[in-house]
Structure formats: structure tokens, C-alpha cells
């Protein structure tokens, strides 16, 4: 494809667009990575008619399985674009019966309330499809920092850090949301926010 590769297209999907992804490539190393990350299928060129029909039948079988499609796209967005960049990483959020692919840059925080994990953005909150532990593991090395046993915060959205005591802090995000940093996490959060 001129200009963009297949992974670049996946990274640039607008919110709410949830296609089933079948990778077609002449390079098996890309196909295997994509398949392991969540593509429904991969086809190596040249593609036979029978193999294409089989892949399309699998795609049709996914119709109505929105959660599974959204999760596979979110995992595919973890594969770097050309040049190794991770722009466009996505996470799956749900409101009612609809699933959305949300850009991680737009996510302010993840907050757990018992078994439910909320994805908080500037405009809305979505129900996560994974546990906070799984989200934390997937986002290691990113701009998200555990601030409490029930919260992960995007440090790019922290606007103020106020001491509550010698070992506790109050973080204020750009949209006014506030999080108390637990004693256990105070040191690592302070280090991450220092230049």
C-alpha cells in the first residue's frame, strides 16, 4: 500500500470503528506477529481462492461478537507502526451494549470499583473489558502509573501534586479529577513526575 502499511491503518482507525482484521502480506514475520496479537486470520501472498473463502467465513462468524472484535483490534494497535512508534495504542471501553476503541492518550485514568474497572476520559467514563491488574500489566512502561491499588493515572494529564501528609499526595488531573496516592505508591509517583 502506498504511504501507509496495514498496521498504520489500524492505528488510525477512528473511535467506534470495529472491523474484523485479516492480514494479507508477503512477509510471514509480520503475519505471525499480527496473528499472535489478535488478527482474526492472516494470509500469505499469493492467496488461493479457497484460503480467502475460509478467512472470509471466519470473519462472517465474528458478526455480532463486538467485544471479541474490539479486543482483537486493541491488541493489534499494540504492534508498532513503521519506524517503531506506538502512536495510536488503543483500549476497549464499553457503554451499554456498544464497544469503543479509545486512544490511550485520551484516557486520564483507570479506576476500579470492586469488580468494575472504569476508563475515565475528559468527557465520559467507559466500562473496561479487563481487570485493573491486566490493564496495568499491558501498560507497563507507558505513561500510566499505579497511584493506588484501585487506580492507574496517565501522568501526562497530571496538573498538580499536593502533599496531604509526609507520605500521601493528592493528584489533580487536567479535567479536575483528583486521586489520592497511597503511601506504598508515593515514592514511585514522585520519581516519575520529577524531571
C-alpha positions as CSV (number, residue, x, y, z in Angstrom):
1,X,0.0,0.0,0.0
2,X,1.4,3.4,-0.9
3,X,2.2,5.7,2.1
4,X,0.8,3.6,4.9
5,X,1.2,0.0,6.0
6,X,-1.6,-2.2,7.3
7,X,-0.6,-1.6,10.9
8,X,-0.6,2.1,10.3
9,X,-4.2,1.9,9.1
10,X,-5.2,0.0,12.2
11,X,-3.6,2.7,14.4
12,X,-5.5,5.4,12.7
13,X,-9.0,3.9,12.9
14,X,-11.5,6.4,14.3
15,X,-13.2,5.7,17.6
16,X,-16.2,3.4,17.3
17,X,-14.9,1.7,14.1
18,X,-14.6,-2.0,14.8
19,X,-13.7,-4.0,11.7
20,X,-12.6,-7.6,11.8
21,X,-8.9,-7.6,10.7
22,X,-7.4,-10.2,8.3
23,X,-3.8,-9.6,7.5
24,X,-2.7,-10.2,3.9
25,X,1.1,-9.9,3.4
26,X,4.0,-11.3,1.5
27,X,6.1,-11.2,4.7
28,X,5.4,-14.0,7.1
29,X,7.2,-12.4,10.1
30,X,4.6,-9.6,10.1
31,X,1.7,-12.0,9.7
32,X,2.8,-14.1,12.6
33,X,3.2,-11.1,14.9
34,X,-0.2,-9.8,13.8
35,X,-1.9,-13.1,14.3
36,X,-0.4,-13.6,17.7
37,X,-1.6,-10.0,18.6
38,X,-5.2,-10.5,17.7
39,X,-5.8,-10.6,13.9
40,X,-8.6,-12.9,13.0
41,X,-6.5,-14.5,10.3
42,X,-3.5,-13.9,8.1
43,X,-3.0,-14.8,4.5
44,X,0.4,-15.1,2.8
45,X,0.6,-14.0,-0.8
46,X,-0.1,-15.4,-3.2
47,X,-3.5,-16.2,-1.7
48,X,-5.6,-19.1,-3.1
49,X,-9.3,-18.7,-3.6
50,X,-10.0,-21.5,-1.0
51,X,-7.9,-19.9,1.6
52,X,-9.5,-16.5,1.1
53,X,-13.0,-18.0,1.3
54,X,-12.1,-19.7,4.6
55,X,-10.8,-16.4,6.1
56,X,-14.0,-14.6,5.0
57,X,-16.1,-17.3,6.5
58,X,-14.3,-16.8,9.8
59,X,-14.9,-13.1,9.5
60,X,-18.6,-13.5,8.9
61,X,-18.8,-15.8,12.0
62,X,-17.5,-12.9,14.1
63,X,-20.6,-10.8,13.2
64,X,-22.3,-9.8,16.4
65,X,-19.3,-10.6,18.6
66,X,-18.4,-7.0,19.2
67,X,-16.4,-7.5,22.4
68,X,-14.1,-10.0,20.8
69,X,-13.6,-7.8,17.7
70,X,-12.8,-4.8,19.8
71,X,-10.3,-6.7,21.9
72,X,-8.5,-8.0,18.9
73,X,-8.2,-4.5,17.4
74,X,-6.9,-3.2,20.7
75,X,-4.2,-5.9,20.8
76,X,-3.3,-5.2,17.1
77,X,-2.8,-1.5,18.0
78,X,0.0,-2.6,20.4
79,X,2.1,-3.5,17.4
80,X,4.4,-0.6,16.5
81,X,3.8,1.4,13.3
82,X,6.5,1.8,10.7
83,X,9.5,3.3,12.4
84,X,8.7,1.6,15.7
85,X,6.3,4.2,17.1
86,X,3.4,3.2,19.3
87,X,1.1,6.1,18.3
88,X,-2.5,5.1,18.4
89,X,-2.4,2.4,21.1
90,X,-6.0,1.6,22.0
91,X,-8.0,0.2,24.8
92,X,-11.6,-1.1,24.7
93,X,-14.3,0.6,26.6
94,X,-18.0,-0.1,26.8
95,X,-21.1,1.9,27.4
96,X,-24.3,-0.2,27.4
97,X,-24.1,-2.7,24.6
98,X,-21.6,-0.6,22.5
99,X,-17.9,-1.1,22.5
100,X,-15.4,1.7,21.6
101,X,-11.7,1.7,20.8
102,X,-10.3,4.5,22.8
103,X,-6.9,6.2,22.2
104,X,-4.7,5.8,25.3
105,X,-3.6,9.4,25.0
106,X,-7.2,10.4,25.7
107,X,-7.5,8.2,28.8
108,X,-7.0,10.1,32.0
109,X,-7.2,7.2,34.4
110,X,-8.4,3.7,35.1
111,X,-10.3,3.3,38.4
112,X,-11.6,0.1,39.9
113,X,-14.8,0.0,42.0
114,X,-15.0,-3.6,43.3
115,X,-15.1,-5.8,40.2
116,X,-15.8,-3.0,37.7
117,X,-13.0,-1.0,36.2
118,X,-13.8,2.4,34.7
119,X,-11.9,4.1,31.9
120,X,-12.0,7.8,32.6
121,X,-11.7,10.3,29.8
122,X,-12.2,14.1,29.7
123,X,-15.8,13.7,28.5
124,X,-17.1,10.3,29.6
125,X,-16.4,7.1,31.5
126,X,-16.5,3.7,30.0
127,X,-16.5,0.3,31.5
128,X,-13.3,-1.6,30.8
129,X,-13.3,-5.2,29.5
130,X,-10.3,-6.2,31.5
131,X,-9.3,-6.3,35.2
132,X,-7.1,-3.5,36.6
133,X,-4.3,-5.9,37.0
134,X,-4.4,-6.9,33.3
135,X,-4.6,-3.2,32.3
136,X,-1.6,-2.4,34.5
137,X,0.4,-5.3,33.0
138,X,-0.4,-4.3,29.5
139,X,0.6,-0.6,30.1
140,X,3.9,-1.2,31.8
141,X,6.5,1.2,30.5
142,X,3.8,3.6,29.3
143,X,2.7,7.0,30.7
144,X,0.3,5.2,33.2
145,X,1.4,4.9,36.8
146,X,-0.3,3.0,39.6
147,X,-1.1,5.5,42.3
148,X,-3.3,3.4,44.4
149,X,-4.4,-0.3,44.5
150,X,-7.6,0.8,42.7
151,X,-6.2,3.4,40.3
152,X,-3.9,3.9,37.4
153,X,-3.3,7.5,36.2
154,X,-1.9,8.9,32.9
155,X,0.9,11.1,34.2
156,X,0.6,13.2,31.0
157,X,-2.7,14.5,32.4
158,X,-1.4,15.4,36.0
159,X,-1.6,19.1,36.5
160,X,-1.0,19.4,40.3
161,X,0.5,17.3,43.0
162,X,-0.3,18.5,46.6
163,X,1.1,16.9,49.8
164,X,-1.6,15.6,52.2
165,X,1.0,14.3,54.7
166,X,4.6,13.3,54.6
167,X,3.8,10.2,52.7
168,X,0.5,10.9,50.9
169,X,-0.2,13.1,47.9
170,X,-3.3,14.4,46.1
171,X,-3.0,14.3,42.3
172,X,-5.2,16.7,40.3
173,X,-5.7,15.9,36.6
174,X,-6.3,18.3,33.8
175,X,-10.1,17.7,33.9
176,X,-10.2,18.3,37.7
177,X,-10.4,14.7,38.8
178,X,-8.5,14.0,42.0
179,X,-6.7,10.9,43.2
180,X,-5.1,10.2,46.5
181,X,-1.7,8.5,46.1
182,X,-1.3,5.6,48.6
183,X,1.7,5.5,50.9
184,X,3.0,2.5,49.0
185,X,3.0,4.3,45.7
186,X,4.0,7.8,46.8
187,X,7.7,7.4,46.2
188,X,7.4,5.9,42.7
189,X,4.8,8.5,41.6
190,X,7.1,11.3,42.9
191,X,10.0,9.9,40.9
192,X,8.0,9.5,37.8
193,X,6.8,13.1,37.9
194,X,10.2,14.7,38.6
195,X,12.2,15.9,35.6
